[in-house]
Amino acid sequence: MDKYVCEVCDWVYDPATGDPENGVAPGTKFEDLPDDWVCPLCGVGKDQFRKVD
């Protein structure tokens, strides 16, 4: 599964870890995150993330 990085603060969403503090279980693909999910560090939306190569 692909990792995604926040272009504002460089926080990395790793699907293997998820975002359990915000209700996202490990194993959740970035594409499957709710539309209203935001970066847990700086609060920007999914549109501010890019796939890590």
C-alpha distance matrix in Angstrom:
0.0 3.8 6.7 9.9 13.4 16.6 19.1 22.0 21.4 18.4 16.7 13.0 10.7 8.2 6.5 7.7 11.0 11.3 14.7 17.1 20.2 19.6 18.8 15.0 14.0 11.3 8.5 9.0 6.7 8.6 10.3 11.6 13.3 17.0 18.8 20.9 18.3 19.3 18.3 19.7 21.4 23.2 22.9 21.8 19.9 16.5 18.3 18.7 15.1 13.7 10.5 10.7 11.6
3.8 0.0 3.8 6.6 10.1 13.4 15.7 18.7 18.4 15.3 14.1 10.5 8.9 7.4 7.2 9.4 11.8 11.8 14.6 17.7 20.2 19.5 19.3 15.6 15.5 13.1 10.9 10.6 7.7 7.7 9.8 12.0 13.0 16.7 17.8 19.8 17.2 17.5 16.3 18.2 19.4 20.8 20.7 19.3 17.6 14.2 15.6 15.6 11.9 10.1 6.8 7.0 8.4
6.7 3.8 0.0 3.8 6.8 10.3 12.8 15.5 14.9 11.8 10.4 6.7 5.7 4.9 6.6 8.9 10.2 10.2 12.5 15.8 17.9 17.4 17.9 14.5 14.8 12.6 11.5 10.9 8.7 7.7 10.7 12.8 12.7 16.2 17.2 18.6 15.5 15.2 13.4 15.1 15.9 17.4 17.8 16.6 15.5 12.6 14.2 13.5 9.7 8.6 6.0 5.5 8.3
9.9 6.6 3.8 0.0 3.8 6.8 9.3 12.1 12.0 9.3 8.4 5.6 5.2 6.9 8.8 11.8 12.2 11.3 12.5 16.3 17.6 16.6 17.7 14.7 15.9 14.4 13.7 12.3 9.9 7.4 10.2 12.7 11.8 14.9 15.1 16.3 13.5 12.6 10.8 13.1 13.7 14.6 14.8 13.2 12.3 9.4 10.8 9.8 6.0 5.3 4.3 5.3 8.9
13.4 10.1 6.8 3.8 0.0 3.8 6.2 8.8 8.4 5.6 5.6 4.3 6.2 8.8 11.6 14.2 13.8 13.1 13.4 17.2 17.8 17.0 18.9 16.3 18.0 16.7 16.7 15.3 13.4 10.5 13.3 15.7 14.1 16.7 16.5 16.9 14.1 12.2 9.6 11.9 11.5 12.1 13.1 11.6 11.7 9.8 10.8 8.5 5.3 5.5 6.4 6.3 10.0
16.6 13.4 10.3 6.8 3.8 0.0 3.8 5.4 5.7 4.8 5.3 6.3 7.9 11.4 13.9 16.7 15.7 14.4 13.7 17.4 17.3 16.2 18.5 16.6 18.9 18.3 18.7 16.8 15.2 11.9 14.4 16.5 14.3 16.0 15.3 15.1 12.5 9.9 7.2 10.0 9.2 8.8 9.9 8.1 9.0 8.3 9.0 5.9 4.4 6.7 9.1 9.8 13.4
19.1 15.7 12.8 9.3 6.2 3.8 0.0 3.8 6.0 5.7 8.1 9.5 11.5 14.7 17.3 20.1 19.3 18.1 17.5 21.2 20.9 19.7 22.1 20.3 22.6 22.0 22.2 20.2 18.3 14.8 16.8 19.3 17.3 18.8 17.4 17.3 15.3 12.5 10.2 13.1 11.7 10.3 11.6 9.3 10.5 10.1 9.4 5.7 5.6 6.9 10.0 10.7 13.7
22.0 18.7 15.5 12.1 8.8 5.4 3.8 0.0 3.8 6.1 8.2 10.9 13.0 16.5 19.2 21.9 20.4 19.1 17.7 21.2 20.2 19.1 22.0 20.7 23.4 23.2 23.9 21.9 20.4 17.0 19.1 21.1 18.5 19.5 18.1 17.2 15.3 11.9 9.4 11.8 9.7 7.6 9.5 7.8 10.3 11.2 10.9 7.1 8.3 10.5 13.6 14.2 17.3
21.4 18.4 14.9 12.0 8.4 5.7 6.0 3.8 0.0 3.8 5.6 9.0 11.7 15.0 18.1 20.2 18.4 17.5 16.0 19.3 18.2 17.7 20.8 19.6 22.1 21.6 22.8 21.2 20.2 17.2 19.9 21.6 18.8 20.1 19.4 18.2 15.7 12.2 8.9 10.2 7.4 6.6 9.6 9.3 12.0 12.8 13.5 9.9 9.9 12.0 14.3 14.1 17.4
18.4 15.3 11.8 9.3 5.6 4.8 5.7 6.1 3.8 0.0 3.8 6.2 9.5 12.3 15.7 17.6 16.3 15.9 15.2 18.6 18.2 18.1 20.7 19.0 20.9 19.8 20.6 19.5 18.2 15.5 18.4 20.4 18.1 20.1 19.8 19.2 16.3 13.3 9.9 11.3 9.2 9.5 12.1 11.4 13.2 12.9 13.7 10.3 8.9 10.0 11.6 10.7 13.9
16.7 14.1 10.4 8.4 5.6 5.3 8.1 8.2 5.6 3.8 0.0 3.8 6.7 9.6 12.9 14.7 12.9 12.4 11.5 14.8 14.5 14.5 17.1 15.4 17.3 16.4 17.6 16.5 15.9 13.4 16.7 18.1 15.6 17.7 18.0 17.2 13.9 11.3 7.6 8.3 6.9 8.5 10.7 10.8 12.3 12.0 13.8 11.0 9.2 10.9 11.9 11.3 14.8
13.0 10.5 6.7 5.6 4.3 6.3 9.5 10.9 9.0 6.2 3.8 0.0 3.8 6.1 9.6 11.4 10.3 10.2 10.4 13.9 14.6 14.6 16.5 14.1 15.4 13.8 14.5 13.8 12.9 10.8 14.3 15.8 14.0 16.8 17.4 17.4 14.0 12.2 9.1 10.1 9.8 11.7 13.1 12.8 13.3 11.8 13.8 11.7 8.8 9.6 9.5 8.6 12.2
10.7 8.9 5.7 5.2 6.2 7.9 11.5 13.0 11.7 9.5 6.7 3.8 0.0 3.8 6.3 8.9 7.9 6.9 7.7 11.4 12.7 12.3 13.5 10.7 11.9 10.6 11.2 10.1 9.3 7.5 11.3 12.3 10.5 13.6 14.8 15.1 11.5 10.7 8.5 9.5 10.7 12.7 13.0 12.8 12.3 10.3 13.0 11.9 8.8 9.9 9.4 9.6 13.1
8.2 7.4 4.9 6.9 8.8 11.4 14.7 16.5 15.0 12.3 9.6 6.1 3.8 0.0 3.8 5.4 5.5 5.9 8.3 11.4 13.6 13.7 14.2 11.0 11.0 8.6 8.7 8.8 8.5 8.2 11.9 12.7 11.8 15.3 17.1 17.8 14.3 14.1 12.1 12.6 13.9 16.3 16.7 16.5 15.8 13.5 16.1 15.3 12.0 12.2 10.5 10.0 12.9
6.5 7.2 6.6 8.8 11.6 13.9 17.3 19.2 18.1 15.7 12.9 9.6 6.3 3.8 0.0 3.8 5.3 4.8 8.2 10.7 13.6 13.4 12.8 9.2 8.5 6.0 5.1 5.3 5.4 6.7 10.0 10.0 9.9 13.5 15.9 17.0 13.8 14.6 13.6 14.1 16.2 18.5 18.1 18.0 16.5 13.9 16.8 16.8 13.5 13.8 11.9 12.1 14.6
7.7 9.4 8.9 11.8 14.2 16.7 20.1 21.9 20.2 17.6 14.7 11.4 8.9 5.4 3.8 0.0 3.8 5.8 9.5 10.9 14.2 14.8 14.0 10.7 8.8 5.2 5.0 7.4 8.5 10.4 13.5 13.1 13.2 16.7 19.4 20.3 17.0 17.7 16.3 16.2 18.0 20.8 20.8 21.1 20.0 17.5 20.4 20.2 16.9 16.9 14.7 14.2 16.3
11.0 11.8 10.2 12.2 13.8 15.7 19.3 20.4 18.4 16.3 12.9 10.3 7.9 5.5 5.3 3.8 0.0 3.8 6.5 7.8 10.7 11.9 11.7 8.9 7.6 4.7 6.8 8.4 10.2 11.3 14.7 14.0 13.0 16.1 18.8 19.0 15.4 15.8 14.2 13.3 15.2 18.3 18.5 19.3 18.7 16.9 20.2 19.6 16.6 17.4 15.9 15.4 18.0
11.3 11.8 10.2 11.3 13.1 14.4 18.1 19.1 17.5 15.9 12.4 10.2 6.9 5.9 4.8 5.8 3.8 0.0 3.8 5.9 9.0 9.0 8.6 5.5 5.3 4.2 6.3 6.0 8.2 8.8 12.0 10.9 9.5 12.4 15.2 15.4 11.8 12.7 11.7 11.2 13.8 16.5 16.0 16.7 15.7 14.0 17.5 17.4 14.8 16.1 15.1 15.5 18.5
14.7 14.6 12.5 12.5 13.4 13.7 17.5 17.7 16.0 15.2 11.5 10.4 7.7 8.3 8.2 9.5 6.5 3.8 0.0 3.8 5.6 5.6 6.4 4.7 6.4 7.1 9.8 8.8 10.9 10.5 13.6 12.4 9.8 11.8 14.4 13.6 10.0 10.4 9.4 8.1 11.0 13.9 13.2 14.6 14.1 13.3 17.0 16.6 14.7 16.8 16.7 17.2 20.6
17.1 17.7 15.8 16.3 17.2 17.4 21.2 21.2 19.3 18.6 14.8 13.9 11.4 11.4 10.7 10.9 7.8 5.9 3.8 0.0 3.8 5.3 4.9 4.9 5.5 7.2 10.6 10.3 13.2 13.6 16.3 14.3 12.0 13.5 16.5 15.5 12.2 13.0 12.6 10.4 13.5 16.5 15.7 17.6 17.2 16.6 20.4 20.2 18.5 20.6 20.3 20.8 24.0
20.2 20.2 17.9 17.6 17.8 17.3 20.9 20.2 18.2 18.2 14.5 14.6 12.7 13.6 13.6 14.2 10.7 9.0 5.6 3.8 0.0 3.8 5.8 7.4 9.1 10.9 14.3 13.5 16.1 15.7 18.5 16.7 13.7 14.5 17.0 15.2 12.0 12.1 11.6 8.6 11.5 14.4 13.8 16.4 16.6 16.9 20.6 20.1 18.9 21.5 21.8 22.3 25.8
19.6 19.5 17.4 16.6 17.0 16.2 19.7 19.1 17.7 18.1 14.5 14.6 12.3 13.7 13.4 14.8 11.9 9.0 5.6 5.3 3.8 0.0 3.8 5.8 8.8 11.4 14.1 12.3 14.6 13.8 16.1 14.2 10.9 11.0 13.4 11.5 8.6 9.3 9.8 7.7 11.2 13.4 11.8 14.1 13.7 14.2 17.9 17.9 17.1 20.0 20.6 21.7 25.3
18.8 19.3 17.9 17.7 18.9 18.5 22.1 22.0 20.8 20.7 17.1 16.5 13.5 14.2 12.8 14.0 11.7 8.6 6.4 4.9 5.8 3.8 0.0 3.8 6.3 9.6 12.2 10.5 13.4 13.5 15.3 12.7 10.1 10.3 13.5 12.2 9.7 11.7 12.6 11.1 14.8 16.9 15.1 16.8 15.8 15.6 19.3 19.9 18.8 21.3 21.5 22.7 26.1
15.0 15.6 14.5 14.7 16.3 16.6 20.3 20.7 19.6 19.0 15.4 14.1 10.7 11.0 9.2 10.7 8.9 5.5 4.7 4.9 7.4 5.8 3.8 0.0 3.8 6.7 8.7 6.8 9.7 10.1 12.2 9.7 7.5 9.0 12.4 12.1 9.2 11.2 11.8 11.1 14.6 16.8 15.2 16.3 14.8 13.8 17.5 18.2 16.4 18.5 18.2 19.5 22.7
14.0 15.5 14.8 15.9 18.0 18.9 22.6 23.4 22.1 20.9 17.3 15.4 11.9 11.0 8.5 8.8 7.6 5.3 6.4 5.5 9.1 8.8 6.3 3.8 0.0 3.8 6.2 6.0 9.6 11.3 13.4 10.9 9.9 11.9 15.5 15.7 12.8 14.8 15.0 14.1 17.4 19.9 18.7 19.7 18.2 16.7 20.4 21.0 18.8 20.3 19.4 20.2 23.0
11.3 13.1 12.6 14.4 16.7 18.3 22.0 23.2 21.6 19.8 16.4 13.8 10.6 8.6 6.0 5.2 4.7 4.2 7.1 7.2 10.9 11.4 9.6 6.7 3.8 0.0 3.8 5.6 8.8 10.9 13.5 11.7 11.3 14.2 17.5 18.0 14.9 16.3 15.8 15.1 17.8 20.6 19.9 20.7 19.4 17.4 20.9 21.1 18.4 19.3 17.8 18.1 20.6
8.5 10.9 11.5 13.7 16.7 18.7 22.2 23.9 22.8 20.6 17.6 14.5 11.2 8.7 5.1 5.0 6.8 6.3 9.8 10.6 14.3 14.1 12.2 8.7 6.2 3.8 0.0 3.8 6.3 9.4 11.5 10.0 10.8 14.1 17.2 18.5 15.7 17.5 17.1 17.2 19.9 22.3 21.5 21.6 19.8 17.2 20.3 21.0 18.0 18.4 16.4 16.9 19.0
9.0 10.6 10.9 12.3 15.3 16.8 20.2 21.9 21.2 19.5 16.5 13.8 10.1 8.8 5.3 7.4 8.4 6.0 8.8 10.3 13.5 12.3 10.5 6.8 6.0 5.6 3.8 0.0 3.8 6.5 8.2 6.3 7.0 10.3 13.4 14.9 12.3 14.5 14.8 15.4 18.3 20.3 18.9 18.8 16.6 14.0 17.2 18.2 15.6 16.4 14.9 16.2 18.6
6.7 7.7 8.7 9.9 13.4 15.2 18.3 20.4 20.2 18.2 15.9 12.9 9.3 8.5 5.4 8.5 10.2 8.2 10.9 13.2 16.1 14.6 13.4 9.7 9.6 8.8 6.3 3.8 0.0 3.8 5.3 5.2 6.8 10.5 12.7 14.9 12.6 14.4 14.6 16.1 18.6 20.1 18.9 18.0 15.5 12.3 14.9 16.2 13.3 13.5 11.7 13.5 15.7
8.6 7.7 7.7 7.4 10.5 11.9 14.8 17.0 17.2 15.5 13.4 10.8 7.5 8.2 6.7 10.4 11.3 8.8 10.5 13.6 15.7 13.8 13.5 10.1 11.3 10.9 9.4 6.5 3.8 0.0 3.8 5.4 5.4 9.0 10.3 12.4 10.1 11.4 11.6 13.7 16.1 17.1 15.8 14.5 11.9 8.6 11.2 12.4 9.6 10.3 9.3 11.7 14.4
10.3 9.8 10.7 10.2 13.3 14.4 16.8 19.1 19.9 18.4 16.7 14.3 11.3 11.9 10.0 13.5 14.7 12.0 13.6 16.3 18.5 16.1 15.3 12.2 13.4 13.5 11.5 8.2 5.3 3.8 0.0 3.8 5.6 8.4 9.2 12.2 11.0 13.0 14.1 16.5 19.0 19.5 17.6 15.9 12.7 9.2 11.1 13.4 11.2 11.6 10.9 13.8 16.1
11.6 12.0 12.8 12.7 15.7 16.5 19.3 21.1 21.6 20.4 18.1 15.8 12.3 12.7 10.0 13.1 14.0 10.9 12.4 14.3 16.7 14.2 12.7 9.7 10.9 11.7 10.0 6.3 5.2 5.4 3.8 0.0 3.8 6.4 8.6 11.3 10.2 13.0 14.6 16.3 19.4 20.2 18.0 16.9 13.8 10.9 13.5 15.8 13.9 14.9 14.2 16.8 19.3
13.3 13.0 12.7 11.8 14.1 14.3 17.3 18.5 18.8 18.1 15.6 14.0 10.5 11.8 9.9 13.2 13.0 9.5 9.8 12.0 13.7 10.9 10.1 7.5 9.9 11.3 10.8 7.0 6.8 5.4 5.6 3.8 0.0 3.8 6.4 8.2 6.5 9.4 11.1 12.8 16.0 16.8 14.4 13.7 10.8 8.5 11.8 13.7 12.2 14.1 14.2 16.7 19.7
17.0 16.7 16.2 14.9 16.7 16.0 18.8 19.5 20.1 20.1 17.7 16.8 13.6 15.3 13.5 16.7 16.1 12.4 11.8 13.5 14.5 11.0 10.3 9.0 11.9 14.2 14.1 10.3 10.5 9.0 8.4 6.4 3.8 0.0 3.8 5.4 5.3 9.0 11.8 13.4 16.8 17.0 14.0 13.4 10.3 9.1 12.1 14.4 13.9 16.3 17.0 19.8 22.9
18.8 17.8 17.2 15.1 16.5 15.3 17.4 18.1 19.4 19.8 18.0 17.4 14.8 17.1 15.9 19.4 18.8 15.2 14.4 16.5 17.0 13.4 13.5 12.4 15.5 17.5 17.2 13.4 12.7 10.3 9.2 8.6 6.4 3.8 0.0 3.8 5.6 8.5 11.7 14.1 17.0 16.4 13.1 11.7 8.2 7.4 9.6 12.4 12.7 15.3 16.7 19.9 22.9
20.9 19.8 18.6 16.3 16.9 15.1 17.3 17.2 18.2 19.2 17.2 17.4 15.1 17.8 17.0 20.3 19.0 15.4 13.6 15.5 15.2 11.5 12.2 12.1 15.7 18.0 18.5 14.9 14.9 12.4 12.2 11.3 8.2 5.4 3.8 0.0 3.8 6.4 10.1 11.9 14.9 14.1 10.5 9.9 7.1 8.0 10.6 12.6 13.5 16.7 18.5 21.3 24.6
18.3 17.2 15.5 13.5 14.1 12.5 15.3 15.3 15.7 16.3 13.9 14.0 11.5 14.3 13.8 17.0 15.4 11.8 10.0 12.2 12.0 8.6 9.7 9.2 12.8 14.9 15.7 12.3 12.6 10.1 11.0 10.2 6.5 5.3 5.6 3.8 0.0 3.8 7.0 8.7 11.9 11.8 8.8 8.7 6.5 6.8 10.3 11.4 11.6 14.8 16.3 18.6 22.2
19.3 17.5 15.2 12.6 12.2 9.9 12.5 11.9 12.2 13.3 11.3 12.2 10.7 14.1 14.6 17.7 15.8 12.7 10.4 13.0 12.1 9.3 11.7 11.2 14.8 16.3 17.5 14.5 14.4 11.4 13.0 13.0 9.4 9.0 8.5 6.4 3.8 0.0 3.8 6.1 8.6 8.1 5.1 5.3 4.5 6.2 9.4 9.3 9.9 13.5 15.6 17.6 21.3
18.3 16.3 13.4 10.8 9.6 7.2 10.2 9.4 8.9 9.9 7.6 9.1 8.5 12.1 13.6 16.3 14.2 11.7 9.4 12.6 11.6 9.8 12.6 11.8 15.0 15.8 17.1 14.8 14.6 11.6 14.1 14.6 11.1 11.8 11.7 10.1 7.0 3.8 0.0 3.8 5.4 5.7 4.6 5.4 6.4 7.4 10.3 8.8 8.8 12.2 14.2 15.5 19.3
19.7 18.2 15.1 13.1 11.9 10.0 13.1 11.8 10.2 11.3 8.3 10.1 9.5 12.6 14.1 16.2 13.3 11.2 8.1 10.4 8.6 7.7 11.1 11.1 14.1 15.1 17.2 15.4 16.1 13.7 16.5 16.3 12.8 13.4 14.1 11.9 8.7 6.1 3.8 0.0 3.8 6.0 5.8 8.4 9.8 11.0 14.1 12.6 12.3 15.5 17.0 17.8 21.6
21.4 19.4 15.9 13.7 11.5 9.2 11.7 9.7 7.4 9.2 6.9 9.8 10.7 13.9 16.2 18.0 15.2 13.8 11.0 13.5 11.5 11.2 14.8 14.6 17.4 17.8 19.9 18.3 18.6 16.1 19.0 19.4 16.0 16.8 17.0 14.9 11.9 8.6 5.4 3.8 0.0 3.8 6.1 8.6 11.1 12.6 15.0 12.6 12.5 15.6 17.4 17.6 21.4
23.2 20.8 17.4 14.6 12.1 8.8 10.3 7.6 6.6 9.5 8.5 11.7 12.7 16.3 18.5 20.8 18.3 16.5 13.9 16.5 14.4 13.4 16.9 16.8 19.9 20.6 22.3 20.3 20.1 17.1 19.5 20.2 16.8 17.0 16.4 14.1 11.8 8.1 5.7 6.0 3.8 0.0 3.8 5.9 9.3 11.6 13.3 10.7 11.8 15.1 17.7 18.4 22.0
22.9 20.7 17.8 14.8 13.1 9.9 11.6 9.5 9.6 12.1 10.7 13.1 13.0 16.7 18.1 20.8 18.5 16.0 13.2 15.7 13.8 11.8 15.1 15.2 18.7 19.9 21.5 18.9 18.9 15.8 17.6 18.0 14.4 14.0 13.1 10.5 8.8 5.1 4.6 5.8 6.1 3.8 0.0 3.8 6.6 9.6 11.5 10.0 11.5 15.2 17.8 19.2 22.9
21.8 19.3 16.6 13.2 11.6 8.1 9.3 7.8 9.3 11.4 10.8 12.8 12.8 16.5 18.0 21.1 19.3 16.7 14.6 17.6 16.4 14.1 16.8 16.3 19.7 20.7 21.6 18.8 18.0 14.5 15.9 16.9 13.7 13.4 11.7 9.9 8.7 5.3 5.4 8.4 8.6 5.9 3.8 0.0 3.8 6.9 8.0 6.5 8.7 12.5 15.5 17.4 20.9
19.9 17.6 15.5 12.3 11.7 9.0 10.5 10.3 12.0 13.2 12.3 13.3 12.3 15.8 16.5 20.0 18.7 15.7 14.1 17.2 16.6 13.7 15.8 14.8 18.2 19.4 19.8 16.6 15.5 11.9 12.7 13.8 10.8 10.3 8.2 7.1 6.5 4.5 6.4 9.8 11.1 9.3 6.6 3.8 0.0 3.8 5.4 5.8 7.7 11.4 14.2 16.7 20.1
16.5 14.2 12.6 9.4 9.8 8.3 10.1 11.2 12.8 12.9 12.0 11.8 10.3 13.5 13.9 17.5 16.9 14.0 13.3 16.6 16.9 14.2 15.6 13.8 16.7 17.4 17.2 14.0 12.3 8.6 9.2 10.9 8.5 9.1 7.4 8.0 6.8 6.2 7.4 11.0 12.6 11.6 9.6 6.9 3.8 0.0 3.8 5.3 5.6 8.7 11.0 13.9 17.2
18.3 15.6 14.2 10.8 10.8 9.0 9.4 10.9 13.5 13.7 13.8 13.8 13.0 16.1 16.8 20.4 20.2 17.5 17.0 20.4 20.6 17.9 19.3 17.5 20.4 20.9 20.3 17.2 14.9 11.2 11.1 13.5 11.8 12.1 9.6 10.6 10.3 9.4 10.3 14.1 15.0 13.3 11.5 8.0 5.4 3.8 0.0 3.8 5.5 8.0 11.0 14.2 17.0
18.7 15.6 13.5 9.8 8.5 5.9 5.7 7.1 9.9 10.3 11.0 11.7 11.9 15.3 16.8 20.2 19.6 17.4 16.6 20.2 20.1 17.9 19.9 18.2 21.0 21.1 21.0 18.2 16.2 12.4 13.4 15.8 13.7 14.4 12.4 12.6 11.4 9.3 8.8 12.6 12.6 10.7 10.0 6.5 5.8 5.3 3.8 0.0 3.8 6.8 10.4 12.8 15.9
15.1 11.9 9.7 6.0 5.3 4.4 5.6 8.3 9.9 8.9 9.2 8.8 8.8 12.0 13.5 16.9 16.6 14.8 14.7 18.5 18.9 17.1 18.8 16.4 18.8 18.4 18.0 15.6 13.3 9.6 11.2 13.9 12.2 13.9 12.7 13.5 11.6 9.9 8.8 12.3 12.5 11.8 11.5 8.7 7.7 5.6 5.5 3.8 0.0 3.8 6.9 9.2 12.5
13.7 10.1 8.6 5.3 5.5 6.7 6.9 10.5 12.0 10.0 10.9 9.6 9.9 12.2 13.8 16.9 17.4 16.1 16.8 20.6 21.5 20.0 21.3 18.5 20.3 19.3 18.4 16.4 13.5 10.3 11.6 14.9 14.1 16.3 15.3 16.7 14.8 13.5 12.2 15.5 15.6 15.1 15.2 12.5 11.4 8.7 8.0 6.8 3.8 0.0 3.8 6.4 9.2
10.5 6.8 6.0 4.3 6.4 9.1 10.0 13.6 14.3 11.6 11.9 9.5 9.4 10.5 11.9 14.7 15.9 15.1 16.7 20.3 21.8 20.6 21.5 18.2 19.4 17.8 16.4 14.9 11.7 9.3 10.9 14.2 14.2 17.0 16.7 18.5 16.3 15.6 14.2 17.0 17.4 17.7 17.8 15.5 14.2 11.0 11.0 10.4 6.9 3.8 0.0 3.8 6.3
10.7 7.0 5.5 5.3 6.3 9.8 10.7 14.2 14.1 10.7 11.3 8.6 9.6 10.0 12.1 14.2 15.4 15.5 17.2 20.8 22.3 21.7 22.7 19.5 20.2 18.1 16.9 16.2 13.5 11.7 13.8 16.8 16.7 19.8 19.9 21.3 18.6 17.6 15.5 17.8 17.6 18.4 19.2 17.4 16.7 13.9 14.2 12.8 9.2 6.4 3.8 0.0 3.8
11.6 8.4 8.3 8.9 10.0 13.4 13.7 17.3 17.4 13.9 14.8 12.2 13.1 12.9 14.6 16.3 18.0 18.5 20.6 24.0 25.8 25.3 26.1 22.7 23.0 20.6 19.0 18.6 15.7 14.4 16.1 19.3 19.7 22.9 22.9 24.6 22.2 21.3 19.3 21.6 21.4 22.0 22.9 20.9 20.1 17.2 17.0 15.9 12.5 9.2 6.3 3.8 0.0
